[in-house]
Amino acid sequence: MYVDTNRQPSSLRIVDLGFAKQQRAENGLLMTPCFTKEYAAPEVLSRKKYDESCDIWSLGILLYTLLAGNTPFAFDRNDSHEIILARTANKVAFTGPTWERVTDNAKILVNAMLDVDPKKRPTALELCKHSWFANMESLPNMKLSNIQDYNLVRHNLDATFNAINTNASKNLKLGPIGDSNLFKRRNERSAHQQQTEKIFWDYHLVKMRLLVTSIVAFILLEAFALNVDAYKSYANHQLWRLHVKTNEQVAKILEFSRTAHRHDINFWSEEFRINVPIDVSVPPEAIDSFAEYLTSFTDKINYDVAMKDIGAVIDRQTLLHKLVPSKVNDDDFAYDKYHTLADIQAWIDLMVKTYPTLASSFSVGQSYEKRDMKGLKISSSKQALKRDGTPVNQKKAVWWDGGIHAREWISPATVIYIAHALLSNYSKDATITHFVDQFDYYILPVFNVDGYSYTWTKDRLWRKTRSKTIIPLCYGVDPNRNWDYKWCEGGASHDPCSDTYCGSKAFSEVETLQVSQFLNTHKDTIVHYINFHSYSQLWMSPWGYTTKQPDQFKLQDDGSAQAVDALGSVFGTQYTHGNIGATIYIASGNTVDWTSGAANIVYSYAVELRDTGEFGFVLPEDQIVPSGQETLAGELALLKYIEAQVYA
């Protein structure tokens, strides 16, 4: 602090009221409450609790202050007891010239945020949806009166200065900063401790962040020139395999996974179960602190490094594609390579041209970024037959899609392989010919066309769609959490920055909405649906929103068993089958829950393809053809099973 010798308030230049506490819990978090009393909730002042509702209170104080120019609980002594008594007595004043120009809706909102009962305060999501925020553009464009407020602020500043300046010693000498106790205490913290604090800060801040990050993001966009053309580097990112042995360890890791995205720590695994390895991508700056976190518990979590440099693996794949451009013609199309969206859609046109009596194209609609969601239909002119050889009244249909999660490149590649196998082997292979005659096939190789394109141009490990959210720097929704069946009831996030963000509402994404509309249009014929993913080698059926099994589970799981057995007979690849919620974890608002529960497509499956974690999402191209061959075998076995049920 600098004060001129004239001792006038105008000479006050810098005030830094810094403080720090060293007391820690086992998990490394600071335990001593640190807050400004005028902004803290009553339950914090009385040391009862701290949770998300306390953040809503503090936001209410901030909103009041922005509207009025002063805090609602300003006392001469800044006494906690006075603040508690004032709020308990409902002494939030909305009087004076400033409040005369504030809408009643805003006053009601502030009063709700400052409710003495934490349970009655709105949640962060409810605040985002509140009519006062939603209709912000229609609010009156008037300046708030600030003359009275300025005088109050001036009075408080003078009082602060006088309190600091009272009995000031003429012989006061400032010593070196390095000699201060505060500096020494802060220096005692190791780099590890500081990083641990940074990564594992209180989970409850995530709700408050939804409201404040937008403001910060706009400031950043103004202050810095963002390099939007750069391809995200994963140099020195490591893939760790965690070994969880108890339910308590599973619970800890599952809880952490919900906020890990804030620190660029990314959970690759779909399973969170005892004795099932959990794969986690860890950036270089978090390696030491994450290791410390895993070993900080009494029952420490062991791990090993499965991949030392994810970036190097990605670079090898992308470099190969740059050096060897792909070709799209039936003689040279590489079914053992990954392809861009443009190449895949050109391949659809090629199939229509090459097999005109079997193949045709269709469009589900356009994506958020106006890309065509183009599909391939396979249908023969033959009539489907019952087991006794008599014609059926209506030929049934099958739907396959891949790439709903953008980074899972093996799923579009596998879908392309098995679709081509049906076309190229028709009239040559008796089994394939039979099932092409018995069913029509609607095939959408790339569901999430915007996200998939983004993985080729900006970020190889991008998962979500590319729509804008309420937070400017957080894009996209998890399209496998956005369906209107038990939407966002569990295993999904309301945080737009999360990889499992369920969206602002069910079917907020044009991609999921349009696919659902297409399926509804054909729900009388489509009896079988597969949503291809990677990785983990799982053949799963509904439900995902609960561990409970649907009434038709035996029908579904018997089909899964047929598929898994046939698939394993090709190369010995081992798949697990079961319902989603019990096999991996709760995931509400997912695709196959909707296709089964809302569209009544009984034989609905989510299939996690190769591998089990050695390469994960960056599966080498030499595994594309084996994946296609074994998946085709599994699907043909499943079709045989379904045929017996629907054409009985």
Beta strands, then each sheet from edge to edge (+ up, - down):
strand 1: 238-243
strand 2: 266-267
strand 3: 278-282
strand 4: 302-307
strand 5: 359-366
strand 6: 372-378
strand 7: 396-401
strand 8: 439-444
strand 9: 526-534
strand 10: 538-541
strand 11: 576-579
strand 12: 603-609
sheet 1: 2+ 3- 1+ 4-
sheet 2: 5+ 6- 8+ 7+ 9+ 12+ 10- 11-
end
